[in-house]
Amino acid sequence: MATPVISISDAAVGRVRYLLKQRGKPSAGVKVGIRSRGCSGLSYTIEYADEISKFDEVVEKDDIRVLIDPKAVMFLIGTEMDFVEEKLKSGFVFRNPNEKGRCGCGESFHV
């Protein structure tokens, strides 16, 4: 079996499961991608996926699916998707070994 593009922490699985349940309609999972944005050039995106597109990479853990946009695969290989809850903020965190740097606010990165 091939190594998945990304790994998904148990905390991220729990949060994705919660979000999909709250959505209130059937979903194929969540889709992770990247887009041009911010002072370092790229940022991560997460959105609901109604269906699996032909070229999506599919990563499954437990009962959830994370789809990887085909345009993002080369930027995400080896990344860990996690969910962190802190006193003042919470959200998905991507630990990406391909990142060469991040902007000061942490909203964007470059490879």
N, C-alpha and C positions, 0 to 999 in steps of 0.2 A: 504494500500500500504506500502511495506517495505521501511525503510530508506535506501537511496543509500549508497554505500560504501564510496564514496567521494562526496563533494559538489564542484561545479564549479562556480567561480566568473564570473560576466559579462565581465570583462576584458579578462579572459581566454577563454570564449566563442567567443569573438570577434577575438582573436588571432588564435584560432583553425579554425574558419570560414575562415579567411584570408589565413592561410597556406593551407587548403584544396582546396581553390579556385586557389591558385598559383600552386598547384601540377599539375594541368592540366589533371588529369585522375580521374575517379570515385573512391571513397574511402568509406569504411564503417565508417571511423572516424579516431581517433588517439588512440593508445594503450599505456597505462601507465603500467610500470612494475618496478621491482627493479633488481639489479644485484650486485654481490659481486665486490666491487671496493673501492679504496681509503683507507685512514688510519683509518677510523672508521668502515669500513666493507661493507656498502651498499650504493648504489646510485640509484636515480630515472632514469628511461628511458622513453622516449617518441618517438614513431615512427608511421609512417602511417600504417593504417590497411586496407588491401584490402578486407578482409572478417571478419566476426564474427566467431570465433572458438566456438566449442560446449560448453566449460566451461567458456568462458569469462563472466565477469559481465559487464553489459551494463548500463551506466549512460547517460541519455539524458537531455539536457537543450536547450530550444529553438529549433534550427534546427541542432544541432550538437550532435555527439555521442562520448563519451569517453569510451573505452573498458578497462577493468582492467584484466591484466594477472592473471589467477587463482592462480599462485604461489605467487602473491603479495598481494592478498586480506587481509590476516591476518595482514600484516604490514601497510596497508593503511586505515583501518576502522577509520572513523571520520576525515579524512584528507580533507583540503580545497586546491583545485588547483586554483592558481591565476596566472596572468601574470603581471609583473612589468616592467616598462620602466623608467630607470633613466639616468642621464647624461652619465655615463661611461659604463653602462651595461643594458641589458634587457634580460628577460627570464621568463620561468615558475618557480613559487615558490610553494613549497608544505609546508603547515602548518600542521604538523602531530603531534597529541597529543601523539602518541605512541613512539616518539623519546625520547631516554634517553640522547643523546648527539650527537654533530656534531664535525667534525674535524675543525681545525683552519681556513682552506680555505673555508669551507662551502660546499665542493663538495660531502661529504659522511656523513653518519649518522649510529647510531646503536640503536637498540631497546632492 
